[in-house]
Amino acid sequence: MNEMGGGEEFSAFMKRLQLRVGGNAFQAWMSDLRLESRTPDAVTFSTASKAKCDVLVQRFIQQLQDAWRDAVAPVRRIDVVTREMLSASAARVDALGPAAAAGGSARAYASAPAASRRAYSTAPATNARRGAAALAELVSPLDARCTFERFAVDPSNELAYAAARQLVNPNGVREIVYIYGPSGVGKTHLLHAIGNEWAATRNAEGCAYLTYSNLKNGCVNAIFSNAMLALQQALLAQGVVLIDDVHLLASSVRTQMEILNLVNASLAAGRRLVLAGELAPARLVERGISPRLADRLKGGLCVAMSPGGEALRFDVLKKRLDGAPERCAISDEALAFIARHFPQSMREAIGALNQLLLVFGRQEVTVDAAMAAEALRAHLRDCRREYTLDDAAEASAKAFGITLADLKGRAQHQKYVRARHAFVFVGREVLKESFPRIAAVLGRDHSTAMNGYQRALALIVRDKKFQDGVEAVKAALGA
């Protein structure tokens, strides 16, 4: 389905969207949206610009979903892709011939034990064609920007990176790989990097990247069209299968069962299978994922990713700029500003960089930290989380090199006392909390907090070290 502007439902959606986001934002980011596909659960839009796509995904997904709900019907997921990516996907689908699927099934059959041969026997040519057609509906395009070279490595992700590099090695690991970690740490980038490397070096063996929504909808369609076995065989014909966001399949029992079948068959046939999700295997069970599937993931190569620090965000942003066609130059100071003020996830930081490129991309200027701060002022306000006194206490302890127990304790060492003064000052000036609430965190009465605030006001004028400590606490709170 492709509706550039026709269709009553799509027109109603666009009108509702413009009302939600305002005329300026609509013209800047959404006026060229096209409706590419829709199911009862998901809607996919396309846009012509990669930069627009990134901004829509980073900042406007909820508004898109709300507008579609108001104008058409509720959906669980909104996807935005570029039309360039859709064209690349179509070319790959055209290259999927019946012979490839049939040949792959034969290879899987030949290398599998007898039990698997009975379950995954070779199918006639008609079955192979049905499998290839079902697979074509499942696969999602790879983002060519997501490569190993553009992936910034630090201790928070080095094991996952090493596992991904090993997997594309001809002599590398041939077991199930499960990469897990919170949103925004680079799991999807690694999956795309595996796919891009595979396509560049071993394209004849085939690669399929599947999002959870496509996988769920594809399984439902295959079941209703009696093509599930053919789809399994087509997936086994691929040299590597990449499945993203498995934690979101908690409510899809049948899809989980088919993934478990695929895992078992891949192990039997010596195929490479990589899955990614936000939760460790044990926590997947708590969220409704099949214990058998979680156990299979735990038994493979299971590697965690965690949020990196400011240095990693800076490195990622630096790599993101490599080869950028924009006329403007983004200074290291501007990148450092983004890395420091967008700590919640890598996606937020990348979205902020994209915002700068859109604002200054056609200008022959060097963007410094002050220009970045001005251009991102509204973005910072939208992305800023609500910090608490507990956050301020942790930041104060860290800034002054003490523990949280020291901060709340009774010791009167100067370093401890200064940290408490900084906490009281930030709690009052930045978080706008009352003295009784501030004092309660420290286990003191409100008069002690008031006295600490007065001392902080005096120190911040004459003590540079104390001033630097306060600034570090404020920066940690996004102030």
N, C-alpha and C positions, 0 to 999 in steps of 0.2 A: 504494500500500500504506500502510495506517495501522494500527498496532498499539499501542493505548494501554497494554496490559499483557498481551494475549493472545499466543499463539504460543509454542511451546516454546523455539524458538531465541532469541527476544527475551527471554523470562523467564530463560533461562540466561545470556544476556549481562548482564542487569541484576544478577543475583546475583554474577557474576564481577566486574562493575564495582564493586559495593559492597565486595567483598573487597579490591580493588586500592586504592581511594581512602579506605576507612574510612567508618564509619557517619555521622559528622558531615558530612563533605564530600558524601557521597552525598545525604543529606537536604537539604542546603542548595542544591545545584546540579543534581542529576540525577534526583531522584525523579519529576519530571513529564515525563521524556523520552518521546517517541514515535518509533517507526520510521516514516519517511515513504516511503522508497524504498531499494532495494538493487539493485546489479548485481554481476557478478563482480569488478569493480574498485573500486566505490565504494558507500558507505552514507551516507544522509542521515537525520539525526535532527532533530526540532523540539522547541522549548521555548517556554513561554508568555511569557517575559520577555526583553526586549532585553538587560538587564543580565546575566542568566544566560547568554544566548547569547554575549555578549562574553567572559565569564569562561571558559566552556567552550572557546571557540576559543583564547583566550590561554594557558590553563593546563592543560587536561585533554585536548587532542586526542590526545596520545600514549597516555594511559591508556584513552581510548575505543577507539582502534585496537587496543591490546594486548588489551583485554577481549573485543572482537569476534573477534579472532584466536583467543583461547583457547577461547571458547564456541561459535563458529560456523565461521569460516574466515578466512584472511588476506585483507586488502583493501589497495589502494594508497592510498585516500583516504577520509577521514571528513569530512563536511560537517555543520554545525549551523546551522539557520535558526530564525527565530521563526515561530510560526503566523500572526502578523499578516502577515508577508511572504508566506507561502504563499497566504493569502487574496487579497492584492493581485495576486499572480501569476495566480491562477485567474481573477480578473476580467479581466485583460488577455488571457488565452487565450480566454475567452468572446467577447471583442470581435474576435478574429481571424476574420473571415468569409472565405468563398471569394472574394468579390468583391474584397476588399482584396488578396489574393495575386495574383489574376488581373490586376487593374488595375495593380499594381506591376510584374508581369512585362511587361505591355504597354508601360509607360513605359520600362522598361529596354531592351526590344527596339527601341522607336522611336528611342532616343538612341544605340544602339550601332552601330558600323560593321558592314559586311556579314559579316565573319568571325565576329563575336560573335553576329550574328543567326542564323547557321547553328548555332552551338553552343548558344544560349539562345533558341530559337524559342518563340513563345507556345504554351501547352499547353491542352488542353481543360479544361473545368470540373472533371472528375474529377482531373486532374493537379494543378490548383490546390488542390483540397481535400486531396489527399495532401501537398502541400507545406506547407500551413497546419498540418496535423496533425503533420508531422515537425518544423516550426519550434516548435510549442507544446511539444514534448518537450525542445527545446534551450534555450529561453530561461530565464534565471534572474531572480528578482525584483531590483529596484533597492532599495537602502537609502535611504529618504527623508532620513535624517540627513546623507548625503554630498552636500553642495551646494557650489557655488562660494563662497558666502558663508561657509561654515564651513571653508574650506580656507585654512590659514595660509601666506602666501607669503614666501619669502626668496630670496637668490641661489641657493640649492641647488635650487630648483624653479620659478623664475619663468619660464623658457623653456617648460617643459612646461605650466604654467598658462596662459601666453599662447596657446600652440598650441591648448589645449583650448577656451579662450574664443573664439578665432577660428573654430574648427570649427563651433560652434553658430550663428554669425552667418550669416544667409541669403546674404550675399555673401562668406563666408569661404572658407577653403581647401577644395578638392575633390580632395585627393590622399590617399594612404595616410599615416596618422600612426602612428609607432611610438614608444612611450614606454618607456624602460628604466631600470633602477636596482635596487639591492639591495632585499631584503624590508624592508617597514616604512617606506618613504619616502613613500607616499601615491599610488602608481600606481592602485590599485583605487579609492581615493576619487575621483580625477580621472575615471576611467571612469564611476563612478556619478553624478558631478556632471554630466558630459556628458549621460548618459541622463536624469537628472531635469530638466535645463534643456530638453532636447529635448522631453520629454513635456509640460512646462509651456507651451512656446511653439509647438511644431510637432508635436503629437501625431498629427495626421492623417497625417503622413508615415511614422510607424512607427519604432520603435527596438527593437533586440534586443541584450541583454547575454548573452554566452555565457562560461561558465567552461570551462576546458580539459577537465574531466572530462565535462561535459555534451556538449561538442562532439565529443569522441572517441567517446563512447557513442552519440550521435545519428547520427554518420556511419556507425558500424557497423550500427545498426538500419536506416538508410536504404538502405545497400548491400544488406542481406539482403532488404529489402522492395521493392527495385527502385524506390526513391523519391529517389535522389540528385539527379537533374536537377530534380525538383519542389522539393526542398529548396533547391537553389541558386537557383532562381527566386524562391522565397519570401523568401530572404535578400536578394536583389537588390530585392525590393519594399519593403524597409525604407529609411527615409531615412538611418539610420546604424546600423552594426553594430559592436559593441564586443566584442573578444575578449581575455580575460585569461589571463595565465600561459602564453604560447605556448612558453616555454622548456621546459615540462614535456612537450611533445609529441614529444620526441626519438625515442622508441621507436615512435611511431605514424606510420609512413610514409604510409599511405593518407590519414590525416587531414591531414597536411602537404600532400599533393597537392591535396586538396579546398580547403584554405585558399589555396594558390597559384592554383587556378582561380578562387576567389572574388576574390582580389586583382586578377587580370587582368580579370575581368568587371566589377568595381567601377570600375576605371580606365577601361574602355571605356564604361561606362554613366554615368560622372560621379557615382558614389555615394560616400558618405563611409564610410570604414572605419578604425577605430582599434584598434590592437593594443598590448598591454603585456606585458613580460617582464623578467626580471632581468638579461639579458645583452645587450651590444652585438651588432649583427648579425654582426661577424666572429667573436665568441666563440660565437654560436649554432651556427655551423658546427662548431666544435670539440666541441660537446656533442651533435652528431648531427642537427641541423636541416638540411634540404635547402639546399645552396648557392644554388639558384635562388630559394627563398623568402627566404633571408637577403638576397640581392641585391636583391629587390623591396623589402624593408623599408628597406634602406640607400638605395635610390633615392627613397624618399618623404621626408616630413618626419620626421626621426629626432631625437628630443630626449631628453637624459639627465636623470635626477633623482639626487641624491646625499643622503646623510644630513645633515640639518641639525644645528645646534648646540643648546645648552641653551635659547637664546632662542626658537628655532622650536618646540621641544617645549613650552615654556611657553605660547606663543601658541596652539598646537593645543589644549592642555588648557583654556585660557581659553575658546576658541570652543566646545569640547565642553560646557562648563557652560551656555552660553547657552540659556535656555528650559528648563533642567532643572527638573522638578516637585518635586524633593526639598525637604524642610523645612530641612535643614542648609545652612550656607554654608561653602564651601571657600575658605579664605583664600588670598591670593596667596603667602604664605609656604609654605603646604602644597603649592601647585602648583609653586613653585620647588623644593621638596624633591623632588618626583616627577621634575621635569625634570632635576635634577642627579643623582639616584641611579638612574635608569633610562635610561642613555644608549645601550643597545644597539640599540633600534629604537623607532619611534613606537608600535607595537602594545603593547610592554611598558609604556610610559608610560600609554597609554590604559587598559590592563588594571588598572594600579595605581589610576588615578582611579576606575574602576568599582568596585574593591574598597572604596575609601573611601565611595563613595555607598551601597554595600550595607550597610556597617557603621554609617554615621551618617545615612543618608537619611531616616529617620523621626524623628530627634531634632532639636529646635530648638536647635542648637548651632553655633558657628563653629569649624571644624576648623583648628587651627594646625599648625605644623610638627612639634611634639612629639607631638601626637595622631596625625598622619599617620605619623610614624616608628614609633610603637608599633603602630598598626593594620597597617602594611605590613612588620613585622619578618620574618614568615615568608615573605612574598612576595619581599622583598629577598634572602633567603637562597636561595630557589629560583631566582631570576633571575640571581644574581650569577655572572659568568663567572670562569673561572680566569685570573688575571692572572700575567704572567711578569716576570722581571727586565728584559727588554727593554721591556715596557710601562712599568715603573717608571722606567727610564732616560729614555724619551721624555717621560713626564709631568714628571720632574724638570727636564729641560732647558727644557720649555715654561713651567713654573711660575717659573723664575728668569730667563727671557728670554734663553736662550743656545741654541746649536745642539747637536745630539747629538755632533758632532765636538768641540765645545768641552768638553763634559762628559767625554769620553774622552781628551781631549788632556792636554798636560803644562803648559799655562800656569797660573800661580799667582795670577791676578787673583782678588780676594776673591769676586766673584760666581760664578766657576767653582768655586772651592773650596767655597763654601757649598752650591752645587747638588750637588756630589759627596757632601758630608756628609748632605744630605737624602736622596739616593738610597740611601746605605748604611743610614741609619736606617730608612727605609721598607722596604727589602729585608729587614732583620732583624726589625723589629717587626710589619710587616703581612704580608709574604710568608713569613716564618719560614724564610728561606734561610740557608745557612751562609756564613761569611765567605769561604772560598775561592771559592764560586760567585759571590758578590757582587763580589769583587775581580776575578774573571776578566772580567766585563762591562766593567770599567774598564781592564783591561790592567795591573793591579797585583797585588802579592802580598797574602796574607791579613792580614799584620800591618798593612799600610797601611789595609785596610778596618776592622780592629779599632780603629785609632787614630782613623779618621774617625767611627766610631760613638761613641766616648767624647767627641769634640769636639761631636758633634751633641747628645748628652745634656746637655752644658753650655750649648750655644747655645739649646736649645729652652726653657730656663728663663728666660733673661735677654734674649733677642733676639726682639722681637715680629715683626719682618720675616721672620726665619728661621722662626719658628713658623707664620706665615701661609703661607709657601712650602711647608712640610711638610704643612699641612692641605690645600693645593691639590693636592699630589701624592696624598695619601690619598683625597681626593674623586674624583680621576680614576680611581683604582683601586677605587672603590666601597666604600671603608672609612669 
